[in-house]
Amino acid sequence: SFPFSSVSFQPPFSSSLVTLAVQNAALSIVMHYSRVSTPPALAYSPASAVLLNELLKGSISFVIALSRVPEVAKYPWRRKSLWQIICALPYPWTPPFWYICGEIFSPDCWKLSIPAILYVIQNSLQFVAISNLPVASFQVSYQMKILTTAAFSVALLRKRLSTTKWISLFFLAIGVAIVQIQTSSSNAPQHKDTQVGSAHDSAPLHIHVMSPLKGFGAVTAACFTSGLAGVYFEMVLKNSKADLWVRNVQLSLFSLIPALLPILYTTTPSSRGFIADLFRNFGGWAWATVSIQVFGGLITAIVIKYSDNILKGFATSLSIILSFLASVALFDFRITPSFIIGATTVLGATWMYNQPAGKEPLVSIVLTEQ
Ligand code: C5P
């Protein structure tokens, strides 16, 4: 087994739930604002953001993995002087560093290549979706992840779903369809959304044209990659004894290839150099988007390890309410009766899906018995 220190990080259930819900809501709002608040000519490259996300997440996971090697974890850091700490750090030429590298490049590391590619595709599609949809519609449509996750869990993990869960998945799809129809047929929210700050400023900053059809296409594809990648990652993680943080480093390493390809393919080299081209137009909002994404990736990994997709699905549905309230305040999002009906159906279905066995609502028990 993996000889890591017994110092393990197992956050309480409720704090993971709240953290993930707030992170999800914050990400959709900040990412949306970072994309629509600048004219296309001054926009940052989503491909750079995806690459940076993987680099940062991988580096943080590497440091955490290193800090959990017994030699490092058991060292009495607090009782040492600054000079002694500097001398005792696990530098690249020390055994703990090489030990972790050996774990990362273990013979089964290739297993992470599949979720790595899928997550890079998902993270790129997320940018397309959020640039073309109002925040609230994006969040509701993204709930279809529960549907795809359930389908892949049945197909790959051979999980069996109760009748209640199948019924709630059906209602989830209906709810998402209602929100999609109303967003696609009404131009008002998209037009208002283009005027960033219109609730407070009299003149719009610029016109950012959104295409709901493109947005829904991207969000649907992202739901498929999310479901498959999540289930695959859970399968790899729970079927082996390797440490979560080592797995995360492997995931980020394999992500670097698909994340780099679109950058090398699309960027025309300028005299300013590769790094300067990579971070062109990378302002505060772009950095905020990447930071929230990195944080979310780490929390998601912890939730998949210590809990499962049930907690994850519940947290994201809570985030719908948060981003909905925020988009009314920030983006002048218009509440329509069909949006409320659709969103309520999605929330109700999510709640029903997450009922523990034996505590399902009466209606489903009656249906099951018939
Ligand atoms: O939407 P979903 O919950 O599938 O999103 C998962 C997100 O978490 C993705 O952006 C993915 O890159 C990230 N993730 C991660 N490390 C993991 C699992 C997921 O960074 N081990």
Boltz pocket constraint, residues with backbone or C-beta under 6 A from the ligand:
constraints:
  - pocket:
      binder: B
      contacts: [[A, 57], [A, 119], [A, 120], [A, 122], [A, 123], [A, 145], [A, 226], [A, 227], [A, 230], [A, 233], [A, 248], [A, 251], [A, 293], [A, 294], [A, 296], [A, 297], [A, 298], [A, 300], [A, 301], [A, 312]]
      max_distance: 6.0
